[in-house]
Each structure stands twice: as structure tokens, then as C-alpha cells.
Amino acid sequence: MNVEIGIPDFAKVMHEAESSVARAATVAMRATTGDALRELRGQVTSAGLGQRLANTWRGNVYPKSRNGMNPAGYIYSRAPDIIDSFVRGATIRPVGGAKFLWIPTGNVPRANARMGRISRQSNGRMGSRGLKGGALTPEECEDRFNADFIIRQGKRGHLLAFMQLIRSRNGRGVRANTAGRQRQGRTANLTLMYTLVPSARMPKLLDLDGPANRWSAAYIAAFTRGLEKNW
């Protein structure tokens, strides 16, 4: 009488076990990274900072095209300085020897978001290369309306920058004070364009620790569920 004992192929068993663990780990990382990314973007829009800034949050999972035993999720912002200022509540100060920050009012037109802009430097007001969209810079306003600013003293050490402009016919914007518009009987008014402040304190509107902690806990839970499903 012969007794045969089947010995399992341990290499195969270990390979299958590793494959199950890698699959569970990678699936969990991809799912929870996406959830964390959506939470961070939602935090930005809920704070009233706009979809454009929210979309600067990006996320990747590595390895990208296969499962891994130690997958990694990487979330980052393409506007890290802006995000950081709203996380810390940073104080923004002028640079390049300027004395004031020029804060645009709602009367300042917005630039074409599809066109890059280069603003010149004059009188301490600093432009930026490669600007896209956003409110016109003070230099661009002077060029757009062919007018100089009228500076008046405001409250708490602030200055106010006005221009003599004509309200558009639909009331939704302002136009240059040209001779042609004056002949039409349209009257120019002193229009506030910018508030000049020595510094600006950004409010603490964003939180990174909360989403990071929830991401970690969600990953562990998703990984555990994946293991239980595969085993």
C-alpha cells in the first residue's frame, strides 16, 4: 500500500498571495487617493476660492500601470504658494521695494484668460511675467483706459486709486473717458479701481491635516476590505 502526499507548490502559493496583497493595496490606494483629491478640491470651492484654484490640486498613484506591494499616492498643488497662504493665514507684503499692495476692486476689468501678459514695472508697482486671466494690473489699466490714477487718502493708512471713467451703457463695466463719449453727453465719474494697503493678512481657509488623516484611515480600511474579499 502506497501513500502519496501532495506537497503544494509553495512558490506558486506565495506568488498568488503576493498578487492578492498587491492588488488589494493598489486598488485601495487608487480609490482613496481619488477621494482625498476630491475633498481637497471641494474644500477650495467651499471656501469661495473658485474652481480654477481647486483644479490646481492633482494626484498620482505609483506604480501607474501595475499593482505594487507598496503603492504610493501623491497629491500636490500646482499653486503651492497660494494654497500655503490660505493654510497658514500668511501675511502678504509688497516686494521689490514697493510700499503697497494694489488690491483690485470689482471695477477693474479681467484679462483674457487665454492670453499671456507681461506687465511693465513703474512707480514701484510690480507686474508678473506670464500672467493669464485675473484682474488687470495697474499698468494694464493705465494702458486700457489711457488715464492716470488719482490717489486719495483712505482709512487706516490705506490709499485709494481712482480713475475718471464712464459707466458702460449696460451698467456692467466702465469705459475710457474719450472725447467721443463726452460728445454723446456721457459723464465721467471718479471710479475706485484699487485699494493700496501696506500688507494683507490671508484668512486661514484651508486645512491639509484633516484630509491627510482621513486619507490614511480610509486607505487602511479599504486595504483590509480588499484583503478579505480576495482571500
Phi, psi and chi 1 to 4 in degrees:
 res  aa     phi    psi   chi1   chi2   chi3   chi4
   1 MET       -  125.3  175.5  177.2  168.4      -
   2 ASN  -107.7  135.5  -64.1  -36.2      -      -
   3 VAL  -113.2  122.4  178.6      -      -      -
   4 GLU  -110.5  132.6  -66.0 -177.4    0.2      -
   5 ILE  -112.7  121.2  -59.4  175.3      -      -
   6 GLY   -80.5  118.0      -      -      -      -
   7 ILE   -92.8  122.6  -60.6  176.8      -      -
   8 PRO   -64.5  154.2   24.0  -33.1      -      -
   9 ASP   -80.0   94.8 -174.7  -18.3      -      -
  10 PHE   -62.4  -33.2  -74.3  108.1      -      -
  11 ALA   -63.2  -40.6      -      -      -      -
  12 LYS   -67.3  -43.1 -179.2  179.3  179.1 -179.5
  13 VAL   -60.5  -45.0  171.4      -      -      -
  14 MET   -65.3  -38.4  -69.2  -59.4  -63.6      -
  15 HIS   -63.6  -43.5  176.7   71.7      -      -
  16 GLU   -65.7  -38.1  -68.9  177.0  -10.7      -
  17 ALA   -64.7  -44.2      -      -      -      -
  18 GLU   -63.7  -39.7  -76.6 -170.6    5.4      -
  19 SER   -62.6  -40.4  -64.6      -      -      -
  20 SER   -66.3  -42.6  -64.1      -      -      -
  21 VAL   -65.3  -44.9  171.7      -      -      -
  22 ALA   -62.7  -40.6      -      -      -      -
  23 ARG   -65.1  -45.8 -178.0  167.1   56.0 -106.4
  24 ALA   -63.3  -41.5      -      -      -      -
  25 ALA   -66.6  -43.4      -      -      -      -
  26 THR   -72.0  -42.3  -54.5      -      -      -
  27 VAL   -60.5  -43.6  168.8      -      -      -
  28 ALA   -63.4  -40.6      -      -      -      -
  29 MET   -67.2  -41.6 -176.5   59.1   72.3      -
  30 ARG   -65.1  -41.8  -73.6  173.9 -180.0  157.5
  31 ALA   -67.4  -46.5      -      -      -      -
  32 THR   -75.9  -28.2   55.5      -      -      -
  33 THR   -65.3  -41.7  -61.5      -      -      -
  34 GLY   -62.5  -41.2      -      -      -      -
  35 ASP   -63.5  -43.7  -69.3  -19.5      -      -
  36 ALA   -64.5  -39.1      -      -      -      -
  37 LEU   -63.0  -43.2 -179.0   61.3      -      -
  38 ARG   -65.8  -35.8  -76.7 -174.1  -73.0  -86.5
  39 GLU   -65.9  -42.9  179.9  178.9   -7.6      -
  40 LEU   -65.3  -41.0  -71.4  168.0      -      -
  41 ARG   -66.5  -40.4  -73.6  178.0  172.1  175.8
  42 GLY   -64.8  -33.5      -      -      -      -
  43 GLN   -62.3  -40.4 -166.0  178.7   96.9      -
  44 VAL   -66.6  -47.9  172.7      -      -      -
  45 THR   -68.0  -36.1   54.7      -      -      -
  46 SER   -65.4  -28.5  -64.1      -      -      -
  47 ALA   -80.1   -1.1      -      -      -      -
  48 GLY    80.6   20.0      -      -      -      -
  49 LEU   -93.9   -1.0  -60.4  176.7      -      -
  50 GLY    93.5  154.8      -      -      -      -
  51 GLN   -69.2  -30.4 -168.4   62.8   51.4      -
  52 ARG   -62.5  -46.0 -175.4  177.3  177.9 -175.8
  53 LEU   -68.7  -37.0 -179.0   59.7      -      -
  54 ALA   -59.6  -38.2      -      -      -      -
  55 ASN   -72.6   -7.6  -71.5  -17.4      -      -
  56 THR   -73.0  -16.0   66.2      -      -      -
  57 TRP   -72.8  126.8  -80.3  115.7      -      -
  58 ARG  -130.6  157.6  -57.8  -62.4  174.3   91.3
  59 GLY  -144.8  143.7      -      -      -      -
  60 ASN  -134.5  152.5  -66.8  -44.3      -      -
  61 VAL  -121.9  133.9  174.5      -      -      -
  62 TYR  -119.6  140.3  -58.3   95.3      -      -
  63 PRO   -65.2  150.8    1.0    6.0      -      -
  64 LYS   -79.4  -37.7  -73.9 -172.3  173.9 -177.6
  65 SER  -114.6    8.5   57.7      -      -      -
  66 ARG  -151.3  170.0   59.9 -178.9  175.5   82.8
  67 ASN   -82.1  151.4  -64.6  -29.7      -      -
  68 GLY  -139.6  149.9      -      -      -      -
  69 MET   -68.0  -28.9  -70.8  -70.7  -72.1      -
  70 ASN  -129.4   67.8  -64.3  -66.1      -      -
  71 PRO   -67.5  155.2   28.9  -36.2      -      -
  72 ALA  -130.8  136.4      -      -      -      -
  73 GLY  -104.3  134.9      -      -      -      -
  74 TYR  -129.0  116.1  177.6   52.5      -      -
  75 ILE  -116.1  133.6  -65.9  178.2      -      -
  76 TYR  -147.5  163.2   62.7   98.0      -      -
  77 SER  -113.5  141.5  171.9      -      -      -
  78 ARG   -82.6   -1.2  -70.7 -173.9  171.9  180.0
  79 ALA  -128.9   61.7      -      -      -      -
  80 PRO   -62.2  -35.6   23.3  -34.4      -      -
  81 ASP   -67.3  -40.0  -68.1  -20.6      -      -
  82 ILE   -67.9  -45.7  -62.6  175.6      -      -
  83 ILE   -59.4  -45.5  -66.9  -66.6      -      -
  84 ASP   -62.0  -37.1 -179.0   63.4      -      -
  85 SER   -64.7  -33.7   67.9      -      -      -
  86 PHE   -84.7  -16.1  -75.4  110.7      -      -
  87 VAL   -79.5  -44.3  170.2      -      -      -
  88 ARG   -89.3  -18.0  -64.9 -174.7  -62.7  106.9
  89 GLY    70.6   49.2      -      -      -      -
  90 ALA   -70.6  155.4      -      -      -      -
  91 THR   -95.3  123.5  -61.9      -      -      -
  92 ILE   -98.3  128.5  -50.6  -60.6      -      -
  93 ARG  -124.1  157.2  -67.4 -176.2  173.2   85.4
  94 PRO   -63.2  156.3  -18.3   31.0      -      -
  95 VAL  -123.9  168.6  -63.2      -      -      -
  96 GLY    67.1   27.0      -      -      -      -
  97 GLY    83.5    0.2      -      -      -      -
  98 ALA   -70.8  151.0      -      -      -      -
  99 LYS   -95.4  -22.1  -65.2 -178.4  178.7 -179.9
 100 PHE  -135.5  152.4  -65.7   97.1      -      -
 101 LEU   -90.3  136.1  -62.5  171.2      -      -
 102 TRP   -98.2  106.0  -71.4   61.4      -      -
 103 ILE   -96.9  115.5  -49.9  -59.9      -      -
 104 PRO   -71.2  145.8   25.6  -33.4      -      -
 105 THR   -94.4  179.4   68.8      -      -      -
 106 GLY   -68.3   -9.9      -      -      -      -
 107 ASN   -80.4  -14.7  -65.8  -40.4      -      -
 108 VAL   -79.7  123.2  177.1      -      -      -
 109 PRO   -63.1  156.8  -18.3   30.9      -      -
 110 ARG   -96.1  146.4  -61.1 -174.5   68.1   80.8
 111 ALA   -80.1  162.7      -      -      -      -
 112 ASN   -66.8  120.0 -171.4  -32.1      -      -
 113 ALA   -66.1  -18.2      -      -      -      -
 114 ARG   -91.6   -3.2  -66.0  173.0  -64.9  179.8
 115 MET  -113.3  129.7  -63.4  178.8   60.7      -
 116 GLY   -72.8  151.1      -      -      -      -
 117 ARG  -133.8  149.8  -61.6  134.7   59.3 -163.5
 118 ILE  -127.6  115.7  -59.1  177.3      -      -
 119 SER   -96.9  144.7   61.3      -      -      -
 120 ARG   -82.6  169.3   67.3 -179.4 -176.0  -84.2
 121 GLN  -108.2  127.7  -59.8  176.8    5.4      -
 122 SER  -158.3  144.4   64.6      -      -      -
 123 ASN    54.1   32.0  -60.8  -31.9      -      -
 124 GLY    82.5   -2.7      -      -      -      -
 125 ARG   -90.7  125.4  -61.9 -161.5  -64.6  -86.8
 126 MET  -100.2  126.5  -56.5  -63.3  -67.5      -
 127 GLY   -93.2  176.6      -      -      -      -
 128 SER  -130.7  142.0  -62.5      -      -      -
 129 ARG   -79.5  142.7  -67.2 -176.8  178.9  -88.0
 130 GLY    74.3   18.7      -      -      -      -
 131 LEU   -61.8  142.3  -74.4  172.3      -      -
 132 LYS  -135.6  127.5  -70.2 -173.7  177.0 -179.5
 133 GLY    69.4 -166.9      -      -      -      -
 134 GLY    77.0  177.4      -      -      -      -
 135 ALA   -69.7  151.1      -      -      -      -
 136 LEU   -61.5  147.0  -64.0 -178.2      -      -
 137 THR   -74.8  164.2   66.0      -      -      -
 138 PRO   -55.3  -40.0  -28.3   36.2      -      -
 139 GLU   -64.5  -40.9  -67.0   79.4   10.4      -
 140 GLU   -66.4  -34.4  -70.8  170.4  -31.2      -
 141 CYS   -63.1  -44.6  -92.8      -      -      -
 142 GLU   -60.1  -40.1  -71.0  177.3  -32.8      -
 143 ASP   -70.5  -41.5  -69.7  -20.6      -      -
 144 ARG   -63.1  -45.2  169.0   75.5   65.9   88.4
 145 PHE  -100.8   -1.9  -61.7  112.4      -      -
 146 ASN    51.2   50.1 -168.2   28.4      -      -
 147 ALA  -146.5  155.5      -      -      -      -
 148 ASP   -96.9  158.1  -65.1  -33.6      -      -
 149 PHE   -78.3  147.1  -72.7  105.9      -      -
 150 ILE  -109.8  114.2  -58.8  169.5      -      -
 151 ILE   -95.7  128.2  -54.0  -61.6      -      -
 152 ARG  -125.4  154.4  -60.5  -77.2  175.5   83.2
 153 GLN   -76.2  131.4 -175.5   69.0   47.6      -
 154 GLY  -105.9 -158.0      -      -      -      -
 155 LYS   -94.8  156.7  -62.7  178.9  179.7  179.1
 156 ARG    54.9   37.7  -59.8 -171.2  -61.4  -84.0
 157 GLY    79.5    6.3      -      -      -      -
 158 HIS   -84.5  156.1  -62.3  175.2      -      -
 159 LEU  -115.9  154.1  -62.0  178.0      -      -
 160 LEU  -120.6  129.2  -55.1  176.5      -      -
 161 ALA  -106.7  114.7      -      -      -      -
 162 PHE  -109.4  162.5  -65.4   86.8      -      -
 163 MET  -136.5  149.5  -80.4 -175.2  170.3      -
 164 GLN   -83.8  104.4  -75.7  -76.0   -2.2      -
 165 LEU  -131.8  163.3  -59.3  174.9      -      -
 166 ILE  -108.1  131.8  -65.2  174.3      -      -
 167 ARG   -67.7  137.5 -178.6   63.6   56.3 -178.6
 168 SER   -65.2  160.1   62.1      -      -      -
 169 ARG   -63.4  -33.4  -67.1 -173.6 -174.1  -81.9
 170 ASN   -86.2   -1.2   60.8   15.6      -      -
 171 GLY    75.5    9.7      -      -      -      -
 172 ARG  -102.6    8.9  -63.6  178.8 -178.8  176.1
 173 GLY  -173.7 -171.1      -      -      -      -
 174 VAL  -127.0  156.0  -72.2      -      -      -
 175 ARG  -128.1  161.2  -59.5  -71.3 -175.7  -93.5
 176 ALA   -65.4  148.7      -      -      -      -
 177 ASN   -85.2   81.0 -177.7   20.0      -      -
 178 THR   -96.3  161.2   63.5      -      -      -
 179 ALA   -62.9  -36.6      -      -      -      -
 180 GLY   -62.3  -42.9      -      -      -      -
 181 ARG   -69.3  -33.7  -68.3 -171.1  175.1  100.9
 182 GLN   -65.0  -38.6  -68.2  176.4   13.5      -
 183 ARG   -65.3  -24.1  -74.5 -166.2  -64.5  -90.3
 184 GLN   -79.7   -0.8  -64.4  171.5    2.6      -
 185 GLY    85.7   12.4      -      -      -      -
 186 ARG   -86.6  136.1  -59.1  169.4   67.3 -179.9
 187 THR  -105.0  136.3  -56.2      -      -      -
 188 ALA   -82.9  143.6      -      -      -      -
 189 ASN  -126.4  153.9  -63.6  -62.4      -      -
 190 LEU   -70.9  116.9 -157.3   60.3      -      -
 191 THR  -117.1  124.1  -55.6      -      -      -
 192 LEU   -73.7  124.2  178.2   61.2      -      -
 193 MET  -109.4  -41.6  -56.5  -61.3  -76.1      -
 194 TYR  -140.0  148.5  -66.2   88.5      -      -
 195 THR  -107.6  128.3  -60.1      -      -      -
 196 LEU  -100.6  121.9  -76.5   64.5      -      -
 197 VAL  -128.2  147.5  -61.6      -      -      -
 198 PRO   -66.1  -31.5  -18.6   31.3      -      -
 199 SER  -161.3  165.1   63.2      -      -      -
 200 ALA  -137.5  131.4      -      -      -      -
 201 ARG   -95.5  118.0 -179.5   75.6  177.2  179.1
 202 MET   -78.2  134.0  -51.7  -64.7  -78.0      -
 203 PRO   -71.6  151.6   27.0  -34.3      -      -
 204 LYS   -80.8   98.3  -66.6 -177.5  179.5 -179.1
 205 LEU  -109.3  -16.3  -62.2  177.3      -      -
 206 LEU  -121.7  150.4  -55.5  178.0      -      -
 207 ASP  -132.0  122.8  167.8   42.3      -      -
 208 LEU   -98.0  -27.8  -59.2 -173.9      -      -
 209 ASP   -66.0  -41.9  -68.7  -23.3      -      -
 210 GLY   -60.3  -54.1      -      -      -      -
 211 PRO   -59.2  -37.2  -27.1   35.6      -      -
 212 ALA   -64.6  -42.9      -      -      -      -
 213 ASN   -66.5  -40.8  -68.0  -25.7      -      -
 214 ARG   -66.8  -35.9  -74.4 -172.5  -72.3  -85.1
 215 TRP   -60.9  -46.0 -178.6   14.9      -      -
 216 SER   -61.9  -46.4  176.7      -      -      -
 217 ALA   -65.9  -39.8      -      -      -      -
 218 ALA   -66.2  -36.3      -      -      -      -
 219 TYR   -64.8  -46.8  169.5   73.1      -      -
 220 ILE   -59.1  -43.6  -66.3  171.9      -      -
 221 ALA   -64.7  -43.6      -      -      -      -
 222 ALA   -67.5  -38.6      -      -      -      -
 223 PHE   -63.5  -42.9  177.6   47.0      -      -
 224 THR   -63.0  -43.8  -58.5      -      -      -
 225 ARG   -62.5  -39.0  -71.0 -166.4  -59.1  -90.1
 226 GLY   -64.7  -40.4      -      -      -      -
 227 LEU   -63.8  -44.7  -75.2  178.0      -      -
 228 GLU   -63.1  -36.5  -67.4  172.8  -12.9      -
 229 LYS   -68.6  -41.5 -179.2 -179.9  179.0 -179.6
 230 ASN   -78.5  -23.0  -68.4  -30.1      -      -
 231 TRP   -97.6      -  -69.8   80.3      -      -
